[in-house]
Amino acid sequence: MASIFSELIRRPGRIGITPGTLLLGIGLILGIAASPPLAVAAGPTGLPPVEARRFLQAHCYDCHQGDESEAGLDLLTLVEPAADEVFLGETEDLTERWVRMIDRVREGEMPPASAGELSTDEIESFVEPVSDWLRSHQRAETEQLGRVRGKRLTNLQLERTLHDLFGIDIPLADGFSDEPRVGGFVSIADGQAMSHFQLEQHLRAVDASLDEAFRRAGSKPDRYDKTFSPTEIAKRRPGQRNREPELREGLAVVWSSRLIFYGRMAVTTAPADGWYRFTIRASSVKSPDQHGVWCSVRTGPCVSSAPLLQTLGGFEATETPGEWTFEGWLPKGHMLEVRPADANLKLARFAGGQVGAGEGEPQDVPGVAIHQVTMTRVHRGADDDGVRERLIGSLRVEATGQGARGLVSDQPEADVSELVRDFARRAFRRPVAADESEPYVQIALAALAEGESLDRAMRAGYRAVLCSPRFLYFTELPGRLDDHAIASRLSYFLWNRMPDETLIGLADRGELSRPEVIREQVRRMLADPRGDDFVQDFSDQWLDLCDIDFTEPDPRLYRDFDPLVQHAMLLETRHYLRKMLDEDLSVNHLIDSDFTVLNSRLARFYGIEGVEGDQMRVVPLRPKDRRGGLLTHGSILKVTANGTVTSPVIRGVWVSERMLGEHIPPPPTNVPAIEPDIRGATTIREQLDKHKSSDSCAGCHVKIDPPGFALENYDPAGQWRTKYLTAGGKGRQAVDPSYEMPDGETFSGIEDFKRLVLRQPERLAYGLAEKLFTYSTGAAVRFGDREEVWRVVEQTRDTGHGFRSLVEAVAVSPLFLSK
């Protein structure tokens, strides 16, 4: 913490206060850093019901007691009087053990069949009293503390909130360390913390936002609009180890090649950090017979130590020139790169290699000819007038001498006080009493009194507000949320940003707690272009799409895969979910459908005919396409594989937890993991048959193996296969996607499996509703919450459990509307 104080004192010019006036600001910062640790939920207190202990004595202790207990579960530690201290100290782990016991006994998984079948009365004698015991504990805990504990803004929410407050558009979230994911989500309060290092990152983001806002408010518009000809695009940079496009017949041509620094255009080097819009006019050269030349559009520097390039998108160039527009954030010094990127294209050979010698030599490979590039500086947030209005209200910006510009006021103390109070109200996302905003006002006024400029005094007040826990954390009290807390919860659920004027207005009038008003606002917010943020943000975490770059399919085995395919896979899933939301399509579409969303590159990768063009569009599916439903999207198949082999266990756990509402416990510590046989001598089925022979493994594999095996016809890159690929291509084993269920029912592959799952659409609805509750409230669904989740499922039955219907039902649920 001392280093932060040192920085505050070391940078008085930027902050606008001296050490003597820092004390109050430091106290506000300490309010975050020295907040007491979050209350930890205790496990069920007291001894479990006597009926439960009798049941365990009669049916469970033979296998589950002592150091050698099956699966490492010693039930005596849960019921003996000596364990009472554990009940008071342990938390969710203990509760989850009881919940798993309830579920497995209710579903007939335990005791094992070899111990004899239990009657319904025997099962209920355990399930009912233990369920009541757990629910009673959780109900009392919720009344005292609420379901959600000390939730704060995520990195993305913080970035967008600062954008909305100031009307700016600079990237901030990338400057934070990675957030822990709990159940796939970063918004879970129990996984959030505030360390010294994170506080420093927060202060840097605040300072960067203030710098940008005051720069935009006080300077003339920064305009940049250039159009580059082929000659300029192909201009060489002497001494640079990169190969620019080469000039051919008056056009800048880039050939299909694997050279690293190739296709980058030095003339497009960004003069300053910012968002830039590129309009590219191009055509293909020597296109393949069946399609055009697919090209990637990326940005980055041109040095060997450079980070990975940023992908803006891709396009399919044809013999007829076309235009494509892309936007991206470029740090100063980064430039545009356009190059053929289809993995199936024949590659050029250059005599000069990377350095670019040998230009003009004959090439019999596809390429892209660039006719023109237009580069324009854009602002994605408010225009300069909008930034000024948010930041300084009606204050004037005038020249202050020597070319500088600053704020001018006839009554600075009154203007500063009013602006800081209004800023606190907006930043805290609720009404703010005068005594609550006064400390921040006093910081700004103290700076004025010590001779600081009006700009720096206001910066000091704003910075203090943005360092307050009232800004960073959600202000919620146990029980039902007030209207302003509902506005924030709705807005961060659907947009991951602060409430807009409509929500705040409804909250100010006390109208937002009415269910019909909430439903109307949900529909409005999802229809807004910002509703696309919900689709992307929710799916990135729910479906692990944020991890799509984590692995790379082995190019020796999966030669058709390339970055263009991966980019289109993400677009397929996001467009598909957007269509589900807009049309309120049933959750059954998670598993199967007669359409998907493709462009020609992804369609060719999937082997689907008749799709032309680089725009994503809805494509009807035929049985022979072997697609349909989110389950068979390439994005899903890729994030559930490791790039070399697939595992029915990994994919099965993923489908069970992400789509079917199952909670799969971690494997017992004494059970070794399955190592894939990349030589292909042993199939994964043969390995699993040995692995699950014990009762401790079989119980979970009964749930996770069926979806895992059903997807085995899809390789790690997402393509259909009938045989496993192996290094060297020898000894290929046939894929067997069949499975026999415990009840004797069988399926032969993915289509049969889909039909089995679709018999129980309420399972899919429950699984999706549970994820929506977790994502929106910042707390996982607990045992005591299950009844409310099932009520949401029942309320949406008439729409086939439509996606939008589920979102609306979640938003009016008591779970959503309570802390």
Buried (B, 14 or more C-beta within 10 A) or exposed (E): EEEBBEBBBEEBEBBBBBEEBBEBBBEBBBBBBEEEEBEEBBBBEEBBBEBBBEBBEBBBBEBBBEEEBBBEBBBBBBBBEEBEEEBEEBBBEBBBBBBBBBBBBBEEBBBBEEEEEBEEEBBBBBBBBBBEBBBEBBEEBBEEBBBBBBBBBBBBBBBBBBBBBBBBBBEBBEEBEEBEBBBBBBBBBBBBEBEEEBBBBBBBBBBBBBBBBBEBBBEEEEEEEBEBBBEBBBBBBEEBBBBBBBBBEEBBBBBBBEBEBBBBBBBBBBBEBBBBBBBBBBBBBBBBEEBBBBBBBBBBBBEEEEEEBBBBBBBBBBEEBBEBBBEBBBBEBBBBBBBBBBBBBEEBEBEEEEBBEEBEEEBEBBBBBBBBBBBBBEBEBBEBEBBBBBBBEEBEBEEBEEEEBBBBBEEBBEBBBEBBBBBBBBBBBBEBEEEBBBBBBBBBBBBBEBEBBBBBBBBBBBBBBBBBBBBBBBBBEBEEBBBBBBBBBBBBBBBBBBBBEBBBEBBBEEBBBEEEBBBEBBBBBBEBEBBBBBBBBBBBBBBBBBBBEEBBBBEEBBEBBBBBBBBBBBBBBBBBBBBBBBEBBBBBBBBBBEBBBBBBBBBBBBEBEEBEBBEBEEBEBEEEBBBBBBBBBBBBBBBBBBBBBBBBBBBBBBBBBBBBBBBBEEBBEEBEEBEBBBEBEEBBBEBBEEBBEEBBBBBBBBBBBBBBBBBBBBBBBBBBBEEBBBEEEEEEBEBBBBBEEEEEEEBEBBBBBBEBBBEEBBBBBBBBBBBBBBBBBBBBBBBBBBEBBBBBBEBBEEBBBBBBBBBBBBBBBEBBBBB
